[in-house]
Amino acid sequence: MDNLKMHTPDLADENYKKLAALFPNAVTETVDENGEVVRAIDADVLRQEISATVVEGSQERYQFTWPDKKKSVVLANQPISKTLRLDREKSVGRDGTPGSIDTENIYIEGDNLDALKLLQETYLGKVKMIYIDPPYNTGSDAFVYDDDSSISGEEFSERSGQYDEDGNMLFDMRTNNESNGRFHTDWLNMIYPRLRLAKDLLCEDGFIAISIGEEENDSLKKICDEIFGAINFRNIIEARRYDKNLNLQFASDGLSTMNVGLEYIYVYSRNPHSKMTAVYKPSTDERASLGYWKGFWNNADRPTMRYNVLGVTPVDGQWKWKKEIAYEAVSNYKEYEEKFASKMTLEEYWNHTGRNKRFIRRKAGGSGKNLGVEHWVAPADGILRNSNWSDMLISKPVGVGLSFDSPKNPDVIEELIKLFGVNSDDVILDFFSGSATTAHAVMQLNAKDGGHRKFIMVQLPEVCDEKSEAYKAGYKNICEIGEERIRRAGKKIKEESPLTTSDLDVGFRVFRVDSSNMKDVYYTPAKYEQEQMEMFADNIKEDRTPEDLLYQVMLDLGIMLSSDIEETEIAGKRVFSVAGGYLIACFDSEVTDETVTEIAKQHPFYAVFRDSGMANDSVMTNFEQIFETYSPRTQRKVL
C-alpha cells in the first residue's frame, strides 16, 4: 500500500523534472543557505541550449517586471497542505432541494489562490472557459488577499530605487496611489500567480475572458501576453459600465484622462488554433442565427466599385465588395441553389463548406438603392458580431430580488459562452465569483438549449460593508449573496419554463477551503521522536469526518468533486463508492478481512483505507494477498 500525498502538486518540482528530461546537461547541484546540497539547474548551460543569442546579467532586454515578481512565481508553484470541506447545509441539489449534493456544480468559499491549487490535480486541462472579474485597482479596492508576495511601501522603495542620492523618497508612497508603482505592484503580485495557475486548468481549445477597468488595462495585457502567450491574444471587447458615466469622459478642461465609462474584456485562448463560434443577436426575423442578408450597397462614390452584378450596375454610389469577390459570391450562391438548396439551409451549407464562403442573390421585390440585390454575410471565425452587444454590456440589476454594488449582466457571459463554443458537458470556472453572475448565465443558457454545462465558482467570504444594502438585508459576506443568487436564479428559471427545465441542474455543492485533515506528523514524520510518534498513532485530526477525508482523497487522486458518491455498509463498516466504483474508500477503524474482501471483489481502480484502520496485524498481513487474489490491478492507498 502507498501513502497518499494529501497536498497539492509541487509545480516547481514538476518543472524541474521537465527541464532535466529535456536538458540533462543543465542539471547540477549547489549548496543552499543551510549548507545542504540541493538540486539545481545551471542557468548558463540552459541559456546556451535554448538561445541563439545569450543575454547576460543586466544587459537590456525586452521584459515586463516589477518588485517581487519572482516571489509571485514561487507563490504559484508552492504546494499547500490544505483541503476542501463540504458544507451540506449550504449545498443545494440539482432540483433545488436544500442539503442535497446530487449536482455537478461547485461553489468554493475561500482564497482563490488556494482553491486553484487544490483544483490543479483534478481539473488540469479540463476547463473549457474561465471568466473572471477581478478587482480593478481603482484606489478604493481593498486588497483582502493576504499573499506572501505583498510588500510594504518602504520595502518597495528600497528595492526599486525610489530614493534620491541623499536618501529622500522621490515621491510620497502614501499619496497619488493611482500613479505610483507600489499601487500597481500590489495588484500585479495578487493577479499574477492566480493567472499562472488558471492557465493550466484550461483545456487545449479553452478560452479565458477577463474584465478589467482602465486602471490596470495595460498591465493585464502584458501579464496575459507573458502567461498565455501573445500569439493567443484574440481580442478586447469594450463595455460600457453605466450610461451616466459616459458624461464623465469630458472633464472641465477637455477629455478625461481615463475612459471612466468603459471597461474591457480581454480574451485569450489556450492555443492559437482554438476556434470561436460566431455570435449573432438577430434584430429582425430576416437575420439568421449564423448570418444575415443585407443590402449590397454603399453611398460612397468610387467609380471603380461600379460594375454589373446580376444585371444591376449602380448609377451613383457603389458596391461594397470589389468585383472579384462579388462574382465569386454570386457563383457560390448559384452552386448552392443548384446542388444543395433542397438538402440544407444556407447556414448549414456554410458550415458544411468550412465557413469560408460569401453569397449574393437577387432579392425578390427589392426596393430602394439596393436595386434588388442583397448579400448574405457569413461571419468570420472568431469575430463577434452582435448589434445589441454594446447595450447588453451595460450593468443591470441582478434580477432576482438581490442588491449588489456592481453586478455583471448574465446575458454578456451567456454570449461569451456561446462565442467560445462551450459545449453541453463542458466546465466553466469563475474564481472571482462575486454575486455569481457566471453561475446564473450557465443555468440560463442550459435552460434555453438543453445543455448540461457545469460551473465552478470561487469567492473569498469578504465581509459586506455594514452600510451596504446587502448587509442590511442580512447578508454578512459576499459568498452568502452569491449562493442565494444561485438559489433564486435557479428557482426563477425553472418557474418560467417548467416544461423544458425539469432536468435542469440548478444545484451546487458548497465547499470551503480549510487546513489539511492530516496532522503535521503525516507530512514530516522525521521531525518527531519515537515516543512522540506513539502519541500520533492516528494521524488524522480529531474534528474531521470520513466525508472530509473522502474529498481530500478525491482531490489527491484527481477525481472530480462533482462525481456521484454512494454510501453503503459492508460488514458493519461505512464504505464510499465514488464515480460508479472507480474509487472505493473506508475510513472506519477495526476493519476486518470481510470488509477488505468485499471491496476487492468490486474491482475498484483505487481502494483507500486509514493506515490505522485495520482491526489487527492479521488483517494487515492478509490485506495485500486479498487484493492480489480478487483485484490485483487495484491501486491500494492509505492515509
C-alpha positions as CSV (number, residue, x, y, z in Angstrom):
1,M,0.0,0.0,0.0
2,D,1.2,3.5,-0.8
3,N,0.6,6.6,1.2
4,L,-1.3,9.5,-0.4
5,K,0.4,12.9,-0.7
6,M,-2.5,14.8,0.8
7,H,-1.1,18.1,-0.5
8,T,-1.2,20.0,-3.8
9,P,1.4,19.3,-6.5
10,D,4.9,20.9,-6.2
11,L,4.9,22.7,-9.6
12,A,8.5,23.8,-9.2
13,D,9.5,20.1,-8.8
14,E,7.5,19.1,-11.9
15,N,9.0,21.9,-13.9
16,Y,12.5,20.8,-12.8
17,K,11.8,17.3,-13.9
18,K,10.7,18.5,-17.3
19,L,13.8,20.7,-17.8
20,A,16.0,17.8,-16.6
21,A,14.4,15.5,-19.1
22,L,14.9,18.0,-22.0
23,F,18.4,19.3,-20.9
24,P,20.1,16.7,-18.7
25,N,23.4,18.5,-19.2
26,A,22.0,21.5,-17.3
27,V,21.3,19.5,-14.2
28,T,23.7,20.3,-11.4
29,E,24.0,20.6,-7.6
30,T,24.6,23.5,-5.3
31,V,24.5,24.4,-1.6
32,D,21.5,26.2,0.0
33,E,21.5,28.7,2.8
34,N,21.6,25.9,5.3
35,G,24.7,24.3,3.9
36,E,22.8,21.4,2.4
37,V,23.4,20.0,-1.1
38,V,20.3,20.6,-3.3
39,R,19.5,20.0,-6.9
40,A,19.7,23.0,-9.3
41,I,19.7,24.0,-13.0
42,D,22.8,25.6,-14.4
43,A,21.4,28.7,-16.0
44,D,24.4,29.3,-18.2
45,V,24.1,25.8,-19.8
46,L,20.4,26.2,-20.1
47,R,20.7,29.6,-21.9
48,Q,23.3,28.1,-24.2
49,E,20.8,25.3,-25.1
50,I,17.7,27.5,-25.8
51,S,19.2,30.8,-27.1
52,A,20.9,31.7,-30.3
53,T,21.9,34.9,-28.6
54,V,22.8,34.8,-24.9
55,V,21.6,37.6,-22.7
56,E,23.9,38.2,-19.7
57,G,23.4,39.9,-16.4
58,S,21.9,43.4,-16.5
59,Q,22.1,43.7,-20.3
60,E,19.0,45.3,-21.7
61,R,16.3,43.1,-22.9
62,Y,12.5,43.2,-23.6
63,Q,10.7,42.2,-20.4
64,F,7.8,43.2,-18.1
65,T,8.7,43.1,-14.4
66,W,8.0,44.6,-11.0
67,P,9.3,44.2,-7.4
68,D,8.7,40.7,-6.1
69,K,7.7,39.2,-9.4
70,K,10.0,36.2,-8.7
71,K,8.2,35.7,-5.4
72,S,4.9,35.6,-7.3
73,V,6.3,32.8,-9.5
74,V,7.4,30.9,-6.4
75,L,4.0,31.5,-4.8
76,A,2.2,30.0,-7.7
77,N,4.4,26.9,-7.6
78,Q,4.5,26.3,-3.9
79,P,2.4,23.3,-2.7
80,I,-0.1,23.7,0.1
81,S,-1.4,21.2,2.7
82,K,-5.0,22.3,2.6
83,T,-8.3,20.7,1.6
84,L,-11.9,21.4,0.6
85,R,-14.6,20.5,3.2
86,L,-18.1,20.0,2.1
87,D,-20.9,22.1,3.7
88,R,-24.1,20.1,3.3
89,E,-26.3,22.7,4.9
90,K,-25.5,25.3,2.3
91,S,-25.5,22.8,-0.6
92,V,-28.5,22.5,-2.9
93,G,-29.5,19.5,-5.0
94,R,-29.9,19.6,-8.8
95,D,-33.7,20.2,-8.4
96,G,-33.2,22.9,-5.7
97,T,-33.6,20.6,-2.7
98,P,-31.6,22.1,0.3
99,G,-28.9,19.9,1.7
100,S,-28.7,17.5,-1.3
101,I,-25.5,17.0,-3.2
102,D,-26.8,15.3,-6.3
103,T,-25.5,18.1,-8.5
104,E,-22.4,18.6,-10.8
105,N,-21.9,22.3,-9.9
106,I,-19.4,23.5,-7.4
107,Y,-19.2,26.6,-5.2
108,I,-16.0,27.2,-3.2
109,E,-15.6,29.6,-0.3
110,G,-12.1,30.7,0.3
111,D,-9.0,32.4,-1.1
112,N,-8.9,31.6,-4.8
113,L,-5.2,31.1,-4.9
114,D,-5.6,28.1,-2.5
115,A,-8.7,26.9,-4.4
116,L,-6.8,27.0,-7.8
117,K,-4.0,24.9,-6.3
118,L,-6.4,22.4,-4.8
119,L,-8.1,22.1,-8.2
120,Q,-4.9,21.6,-10.2
121,E,-4.7,17.8,-9.9
122,T,-8.4,17.2,-10.6
123,Y,-9.2,19.8,-13.3
124,L,-5.9,20.1,-15.1
125,G,-6.7,20.7,-18.7
126,K,-10.5,20.1,-18.2
127,V,-12.0,23.6,-18.1
128,K,-13.3,25.0,-21.4
129,M,-13.9,28.5,-20.3
130,I,-12.7,30.8,-17.5
131,Y,-14.4,34.2,-16.9
132,I,-13.2,36.4,-14.1
133,D,-13.9,40.0,-12.9
134,P,-11.0,40.7,-10.6
135,P,-10.5,43.9,-8.6
136,Y,-9.9,46.8,-10.9
137,N,-7.5,48.6,-8.6
138,T,-9.4,51.9,-8.7
139,G,-7.9,53.2,-5.5
140,S,-11.0,52.2,-3.5
141,D,-10.3,48.5,-3.8
142,A,-9.4,46.9,-0.5
143,F,-7.0,44.0,-1.3
144,V,-8.2,41.3,1.1
145,Y,-5.9,38.7,-0.4
146,D,-3.1,38.2,2.1
147,D,-0.5,36.7,-0.2
148,D,3.1,36.2,0.8
149,S,4.3,38.4,-2.1
150,S,2.7,41.6,-0.8
151,I,5.2,44.2,0.4
152,S,5.3,47.4,2.3
153,G,5.8,50.8,0.8
154,E,9.3,51.1,2.4
155,E,10.3,47.7,1.0
156,F,9.1,48.6,-2.4
157,S,11.0,51.9,-2.4
158,E,14.2,50.2,-1.2
159,R,14.1,47.6,-4.0
160,S,13.0,49.8,-6.8
161,G,15.4,52.7,-6.3
162,Q,12.9,55.4,-5.4
163,Y,15.2,57.4,-3.2
164,D,17.5,60.2,-4.3
165,E,21.2,60.5,-3.6
166,D,20.5,61.9,-0.1
167,G,18.2,59.1,0.9
168,N,15.0,61.1,0.4
169,M,11.9,59.5,-1.1
170,L,11.4,60.7,-4.6
171,F,7.7,60.8,-4.1
172,D,5.3,60.1,-1.2
173,M,4.1,56.5,-1.4
174,R,1.1,57.4,0.7
175,T,-0.4,59.8,-1.8
176,N,-1.2,59.7,-5.6
177,N,-1.7,56.0,-5.4
178,E,-3.1,55.9,-8.9
179,S,0.3,56.6,-10.4
180,N,2.8,55.2,-8.0
181,G,4.5,51.8,-8.6
182,R,3.5,50.2,-5.3
183,F,-0.1,50.6,-6.3
184,H,0.4,48.5,-9.4
185,T,2.9,46.2,-7.7
186,D,0.3,45.0,-5.1
187,W,-2.2,44.3,-7.8
188,L,0.3,42.6,-10.1
189,N,1.5,40.3,-7.2
190,M,-2.1,39.4,-6.5
191,I,-3.2,38.6,-10.0
192,Y,0.0,37.0,-11.5
193,P,0.1,33.7,-9.6
194,R,-3.6,33.2,-10.0
195,L,-3.5,33.5,-13.8
196,R,-0.5,31.2,-13.9
197,L,-2.5,28.5,-12.2
198,A,-5.6,29.2,-14.2
199,K,-3.8,28.7,-17.5
200,D,-3.1,25.0,-16.6
201,L,-6.7,24.3,-15.9
202,L,-7.8,25.3,-19.5
203,C,-8.3,22.5,-22.0
204,E,-6.4,22.7,-25.3
205,D,-9.3,24.5,-27.0
206,G,-10.2,26.6,-24.0
207,F,-10.6,30.4,-23.5
208,I,-10.3,32.9,-20.7
209,A,-12.1,36.2,-20.6
210,I,-11.1,38.8,-18.0
211,S,-13.0,42.0,-17.3
212,I,-10.8,45.0,-16.3
213,G,-11.0,48.8,-16.0
214,E,-8.7,51.5,-17.3
215,E,-6.5,51.4,-14.2
216,E,-4.8,48.1,-15.0
217,N,-5.7,47.8,-18.6
218,D,-2.1,47.9,-19.8
219,S,-0.7,45.8,-17.0
220,L,-3.2,43.0,-17.6
221,K,-2.3,42.9,-21.3
222,K,1.4,42.5,-20.6
223,I,0.8,39.8,-17.9
224,C,-1.6,37.8,-20.2
225,D,0.8,38.0,-23.1
226,E,3.5,36.6,-20.8
227,I,1.4,33.8,-19.3
228,F,-0.9,32.8,-22.1
229,G,1.4,34.0,-25.0
230,A,0.9,37.0,-27.2
231,I,0.0,34.6,-30.0
232,N,-3.0,33.5,-28.1
233,F,-4.5,37.1,-27.7
234,R,-7.8,37.1,-29.5
235,N,-9.5,40.4,-28.9
236,I,-10.6,43.1,-26.5
237,I,-14.3,43.7,-26.1
238,E,-15.2,47.2,-24.9
239,A,-18.0,47.5,-22.4
240,R,-20.0,50.5,-21.1
241,R,-20.3,50.4,-17.4
242,Y,-23.2,52.7,-16.8
243,D,-24.9,55.2,-19.1
244,K,-24.3,58.0,-16.5
245,N,-20.6,57.5,-16.7
246,L,-20.4,58.4,-20.3
247,N,-20.7,62.1,-19.4
248,L,-17.6,61.8,-17.3
249,Q,-15.5,61.3,-20.4
250,F,-15.4,65.0,-20.7
251,A,-13.5,66.9,-18.0
252,S,-13.8,70.6,-17.4
253,D,-10.5,71.2,-19.3
254,G,-11.0,68.7,-22.1
255,L,-11.1,64.9,-22.3
256,S,-10.8,62.8,-19.1
257,T,-7.5,61.0,-18.6
258,M,-9.4,57.8,-18.2
259,N,-12.2,56.1,-20.0
260,V,-14.3,56.1,-16.9
261,G,-17.4,55.0,-18.7
262,L,-15.7,51.9,-20.2
263,E,-14.4,48.6,-19.0
264,Y,-12.7,45.9,-21.1
265,I,-13.0,42.2,-21.6
266,Y,-9.6,40.6,-22.6
267,V,-10.0,37.3,-24.5
268,Y,-7.1,34.8,-24.7
269,S,-7.2,31.2,-26.0
270,R,-5.2,28.2,-24.6
271,N,-3.6,27.9,-28.0
272,P,-3.7,29.8,-31.3
273,H,-5.8,27.1,-33.1
274,S,-8.7,27.3,-30.7
275,K,-11.9,28.0,-32.7
276,M,-14.5,30.5,-31.7
277,T,-18.2,30.3,-32.8
278,A,-19.5,33.5,-34.4
279,V,-22.3,35.0,-32.3
280,Y,-25.2,37.0,-33.6
281,K,-28.1,38.7,-31.8
282,P,-30.8,38.8,-34.5
283,S,-32.7,42.1,-34.6
284,T,-35.3,41.1,-37.2
285,D,-36.8,37.9,-38.5
286,E,-34.7,38.4,-41.6
287,R,-31.5,37.7,-39.7
288,A,-30.4,34.2,-39.4
289,S,-28.6,32.8,-36.3
290,L,-25.3,32.4,-38.2
291,G,-25.6,35.2,-40.7
292,Y,-27.9,37.7,-42.3
293,W,-29.0,39.2,-45.6
294,K,-28.3,42.9,-46.1
295,G,-28.1,45.4,-48.9
296,F,-25.0,45.1,-51.1
297,W,-24.8,48.9,-51.4
298,N,-22.7,51.8,-50.2
299,N,-23.3,55.5,-50.6
300,A,-19.6,56.3,-51.2
301,D,-18.6,57.4,-54.6
302,R,-15.8,55.3,-56.1
303,P,-16.3,54.7,-59.9
304,T,-14.1,51.6,-59.8
305,M,-16.6,50.0,-57.5
306,R,-19.5,50.3,-60.0
307,Y,-19.8,47.1,-62.1
308,N,-22.5,44.8,-63.2
309,V,-23.8,42.2,-60.7
310,L,-26.8,40.1,-61.6
311,G,-27.8,42.7,-64.3
312,V,-27.5,45.7,-62.0
313,T,-24.9,48.5,-62.2
314,P,-25.0,51.4,-59.8
315,V,-25.6,54.9,-61.3
316,D,-24.4,56.6,-58.2
317,G,-23.0,55.1,-55.0
318,Q,-21.1,51.9,-55.3
319,W,-21.0,48.2,-54.4
320,K,-19.3,47.3,-51.0
321,W,-17.2,44.4,-52.4
322,K,-14.6,44.6,-55.2
323,K,-15.7,42.9,-58.4
324,E,-13.7,39.6,-57.9
325,I,-15.2,38.9,-54.5
326,A,-18.8,39.8,-55.7
327,Y,-18.5,37.5,-58.7
328,E,-17.2,34.7,-56.5
329,A,-20.1,35.2,-54.1
330,V,-22.6,35.0,-57.0
331,S,-21.0,31.8,-58.1
332,N,-21.2,30.4,-54.6
333,Y,-24.9,31.1,-54.3
334,K,-25.7,29.6,-57.7
335,E,-23.8,26.4,-56.7
336,Y,-25.8,26.3,-53.5
337,E,-29.1,26.7,-55.3
338,E,-28.3,24.1,-58.0
339,K,-26.9,21.4,-55.8
340,F,-27.7,21.9,-52.1
341,A,-30.8,24.1,-51.6
342,S,-33.1,21.1,-51.4
343,K,-30.9,19.4,-48.9
344,M,-29.9,22.0,-46.4
345,T,-30.3,25.6,-45.4
346,L,-27.8,28.2,-46.4
347,E,-26.5,28.3,-42.9
348,E,-26.0,24.6,-42.9
349,Y,-24.3,24.8,-46.3
350,W,-21.9,27.5,-44.9
351,N,-21.0,25.2,-42.0
352,H,-20.6,22.3,-44.4
353,T,-18.1,24.2,-46.5
354,G,-15.9,25.2,-43.6
355,R,-17.4,28.7,-43.1
356,N,-15.3,30.2,-45.9
357,K,-17.9,31.3,-48.5
358,R,-19.8,34.6,-49.2
359,F,-23.0,34.6,-51.1
360,I,-25.0,37.1,-53.2
361,R,-28.6,36.5,-54.6
362,R,-31.2,38.7,-56.3
363,K,-33.8,39.7,-53.7
364,A,-37.4,39.2,-54.7
365,G,-39.3,42.5,-54.7
366,G,-36.2,44.5,-53.8
367,S,-36.7,48.3,-53.4
368,G,-34.6,51.3,-52.7
369,K,-30.9,51.7,-53.5
370,N,-30.1,48.0,-53.1
371,L,-31.7,47.7,-56.6
372,G,-33.0,44.2,-55.8
373,V,-29.6,42.7,-54.8
374,E,-28.6,41.6,-51.3
375,H,-25.8,39.5,-50.0
376,W,-25.5,37.0,-47.2
377,V,-22.7,37.8,-44.8
378,A,-21.1,34.7,-43.3
379,P,-19.3,35.8,-40.1
380,A,-15.6,35.0,-40.0
381,D,-14.5,32.6,-37.4
382,G,-13.6,34.4,-34.2
383,I,-15.4,37.6,-34.9
384,L,-18.1,38.7,-32.5
385,R,-21.0,40.3,-34.4
386,N,-23.9,41.5,-32.3
387,S,-26.0,44.5,-33.0
388,N,-27.2,44.6,-29.4
389,W,-23.8,43.9,-27.8
390,S,-22.9,47.4,-26.5
391,D,-26.4,47.8,-25.0
392,M,-26.2,44.4,-23.4
393,L,-22.8,45.2,-21.8
394,I,-24.3,47.8,-19.6
395,S,-24.6,46.6,-16.0
396,K,-28.1,45.8,-14.9
397,P,-29.8,44.6,-11.7
398,V,-29.3,41.0,-10.6
399,G,-33.0,40.4,-11.4
400,V,-33.8,38.0,-8.6
401,G,-34.6,40.4,-5.8
402,L,-31.0,40.8,-4.5
403,S,-28.9,44.0,-4.3
404,F,-25.3,44.1,-5.3
405,D,-23.0,47.0,-5.8
406,S,-21.5,46.2,-9.3
407,P,-23.4,43.3,-10.8
408,K,-22.5,41.9,-14.2
409,N,-25.0,41.2,-16.8
410,P,-25.6,37.4,-17.2
411,D,-26.6,38.0,-20.9
412,V,-23.0,39.1,-21.6
413,I,-21.5,36.0,-20.1
414,E,-24.0,33.9,-21.9
415,E,-22.9,35.3,-25.2
416,L,-19.3,34.7,-24.3
417,I,-20.1,31.0,-23.5
418,K,-21.6,30.7,-27.0
419,L,-18.7,32.6,-28.6
420,F,-16.2,30.2,-27.0
421,G,-18.1,27.2,-28.2
422,V,-18.7,25.8,-24.7
423,N,-20.5,22.6,-25.4
424,S,-23.2,20.8,-23.4
425,D,-21.0,19.0,-20.9
426,D,-18.1,21.5,-20.6
427,V,-16.9,23.1,-17.3
428,I,-16.9,26.9,-16.8
429,L,-14.8,28.4,-14.0
430,D,-15.1,31.8,-12.3
431,F,-12.7,32.3,-9.4
432,F,-13.7,35.9,-8.7
433,S,-17.3,34.9,-8.5
434,G,-18.8,38.0,-6.7
435,S,-22.6,37.8,-7.0
436,A,-22.3,34.5,-9.0
437,T,-23.4,36.1,-12.4
438,T,-21.5,33.4,-14.2
439,A,-23.4,30.6,-12.5
440,H,-26.7,32.4,-13.4
441,A,-25.6,32.7,-17.0
442,V,-24.7,29.0,-17.2
443,M,-28.1,27.9,-15.8
444,Q,-29.9,30.4,-18.1
445,L,-28.2,29.1,-21.3
446,N,-28.7,25.4,-20.2
447,A,-32.4,26.2,-19.8
448,K,-32.5,27.6,-23.4
449,D,-30.7,24.9,-25.3
450,G,-31.0,21.9,-23.0
451,G,-27.2,21.8,-22.3
452,H,-25.5,20.3,-19.2
453,R,-22.7,22.8,-18.8
454,K,-21.2,22.8,-15.3
455,F,-19.9,25.7,-13.2
456,I,-17.2,26.1,-10.6
457,M,-17.5,29.4,-8.6
458,V,-14.8,30.5,-6.2
459,Q,-15.2,33.5,-3.9
460,L,-13.5,34.8,-0.8
461,P,-16.0,35.3,2.0
462,E,-15.3,39.0,2.1
463,V,-17.3,40.8,4.7
464,C,-20.1,43.2,3.4
465,D,-19.9,46.8,4.3
466,E,-22.3,47.5,7.2
467,K,-23.7,50.4,5.2
468,S,-24.5,48.3,2.2
469,E,-28.0,47.2,1.2
470,A,-26.8,43.6,1.2
471,Y,-25.7,43.8,4.8
472,K,-28.9,45.5,5.9
473,A,-30.8,42.6,4.1
474,G,-29.0,40.1,6.3
475,Y,-26.0,39.1,4.1
476,K,-22.8,39.1,6.1
477,N,-20.4,38.3,3.3
478,I,-20.2,38.1,-0.5
479,C,-20.4,34.3,-0.5
480,E,-23.9,34.4,1.1
481,I,-25.0,36.8,-1.6
482,G,-23.6,34.6,-4.4
483,E,-25.1,31.4,-3.0
484,E,-28.5,33.0,-2.5
485,R,-28.4,34.5,-6.0
486,I,-27.9,31.0,-7.5
487,R,-30.8,29.6,-5.5
488,R,-33.1,32.3,-6.5
489,A,-32.0,32.4,-10.2
490,G,-32.4,28.6,-10.5
491,K,-35.8,28.7,-9.0
492,K,-36.9,31.6,-11.2
493,I,-35.6,29.9,-14.4
494,K,-37.5,26.7,-13.6
495,E,-40.7,28.5,-12.7
496,E,-40.6,30.4,-16.0
497,S,-40.1,27.3,-18.1
498,P,-41.4,24.3,-16.1
499,L,-41.9,22.1,-19.2
500,T,-38.4,22.3,-20.5
501,T,-36.4,22.6,-17.3
502,S,-37.5,19.5,-15.4
503,D,-33.9,18.0,-15.7
504,L,-32.1,21.4,-15.4
505,D,-29.3,21.2,-12.7
506,V,-29.8,24.4,-10.5
507,G,-27.9,22.9,-7.6
508,F,-24.4,23.3,-6.3
509,R,-22.1,21.6,-3.7
510,V,-20.6,24.2,-1.3
511,F,-17.0,23.6,-0.2
512,R,-14.8,25.8,1.9
513,V,-11.0,26.0,1.9
514,D,-9.6,24.6,5.2
515,S,-6.4,23.3,6.6
516,S,-5.5,19.7,5.8
517,N,-7.3,16.8,7.5
518,M,-3.9,15.4,8.4
519,K,-1.8,16.2,11.4
520,D,1.7,17.7,10.9
521,V,3.3,14.3,11.7
522,Y,1.8,12.9,8.4
523,Y,3.9,15.3,6.3
524,T,7.1,15.5,8.5
525,P,7.4,12.2,10.5
526,A,11.2,12.7,10.7
527,K,10.8,15.6,13.0
528,Y,9.2,13.5,15.7
529,E,10.9,11.2,18.2
530,Q,9.6,7.6,18.6
531,E,7.9,8.5,21.9
532,Q,6.1,11.3,20.2
533,M,5.1,9.1,17.2
534,E,3.1,6.9,19.6
535,M,1.1,10.0,20.6
536,F,0.2,10.4,16.9
537,A,-0.9,6.8,16.3
538,D,-3.9,8.3,14.4
539,N,-2.5,11.0,12.1
540,I,-6.0,12.4,11.3
541,K,-7.3,15.5,13.1
542,E,-10.0,14.7,15.7
543,D,-12.6,17.1,14.3
544,R,-12.6,15.7,10.7
545,T,-15.2,13.4,9.4
546,P,-15.0,10.4,6.9
547,E,-16.6,12.7,4.3
548,D,-13.9,15.3,4.9
549,L,-11.3,12.6,4.2
550,L,-13.1,11.4,1.1
551,Y,-13.0,14.7,-0.6
552,Q,-9.3,15.3,0.2
553,V,-8.6,11.8,-1.3
554,M,-10.6,12.7,-4.4
555,L,-8.5,15.9,-4.8
556,D,-5.3,14.0,-4.3
557,L,-6.2,11.3,-6.9
558,G,-7.7,13.7,-9.4
559,I,-11.3,12.6,-9.2
560,M,-14.0,15.2,-10.0
561,L,-15.6,16.9,-7.0
562,S,-18.9,16.6,-8.7
563,S,-18.7,12.8,-9.0
564,D,-21.5,10.6,-7.8
565,I,-21.0,9.3,-4.3
566,E,-22.8,6.3,-3.0
567,E,-22.6,5.3,0.7
568,T,-23.1,1.7,1.7
569,E,-22.3,-0.6,4.7
570,I,-20.0,-3.7,4.4
571,A,-19.6,-5.9,7.4
572,G,-20.8,-3.0,9.7
573,K,-18.3,-0.5,8.2
574,R,-19.1,2.7,6.3
575,V,-17.9,2.5,2.7
576,F,-17.9,5.2,0.0
577,S,-18.2,4.3,-3.7
578,V,-17.2,7.2,-6.0
579,A,-17.9,7.5,-9.7
580,G,-19.5,4.1,-10.1
581,G,-16.9,2.3,-8.1
582,Y,-13.8,3.9,-9.6
583,L,-12.8,4.8,-6.0
584,I,-13.9,2.8,-3.0
585,A,-12.9,4.1,0.4
586,C,-13.4,3.0,4.0
587,F,-12.1,5.3,6.8
588,D,-13.6,3.3,9.7
589,S,-11.4,1.7,12.4
590,E,-11.4,-2.1,13.2
591,V,-11.8,-3.1,9.6
592,T,-11.9,-6.8,9.1
593,D,-10.9,-9.3,6.3
594,E,-14.6,-9.4,5.4
595,T,-14.8,-5.7,4.5
596,V,-11.5,-5.8,2.6
597,T,-12.6,-8.9,0.6
598,E,-15.9,-7.4,-0.4
599,I,-14.3,-4.2,-1.5
600,A,-11.7,-6.1,-3.5
601,K,-14.4,-8.2,-5.2
602,Q,-15.9,-4.9,-6.6
603,H,-12.6,-4.3,-8.6
604,P,-12.2,-0.6,-8.0
605,F,-9.4,1.3,-9.7
606,Y,-8.5,2.9,-6.3
607,A,-9.1,1.4,-2.8
608,V,-8.3,3.7,0.1
609,F,-8.2,2.9,3.9
610,R,-6.8,4.6,7.0
611,D,-3.4,3.4,7.9
612,S,-4.5,2.7,11.4
613,G,-7.9,1.3,10.4
614,M,-7.2,-2.4,10.3
615,A,-8.6,-4.5,13.1
616,N,-5.3,-6.3,13.9
617,D,-2.0,-7.4,12.5
618,S,-3.6,-10.4,10.8
619,V,-5.8,-8.2,8.7
620,M,-2.9,-6.0,7.8
621,T,-0.9,-9.1,6.8
622,N,-3.8,-10.5,4.7
623,F,-4.6,-7.2,3.0
624,E,-2.2,-7.4,0.1
625,Q,-3.0,-11.1,-0.5
626,I,-6.7,-10.5,-0.6
627,F,-6.3,-7.8,-3.3
628,E,-3.8,-10.0,-5.2
629,T,-6.4,-12.7,-5.3
630,Y,-9.6,-10.7,-6.2
631,S,-8.4,-7.5,-7.8
632,P,-4.6,-7.4,-8.5
633,R,-4.9,-4.2,-10.6
634,T,-6.5,-2.1,-7.9
635,Q,-4.2,0.6,-6.7
636,R,-4.2,0.4,-2.9
637,K,-3.6,3.6,-0.9
638,V,-3.6,4.5,2.8
639,L,-3.7,7.7,4.8
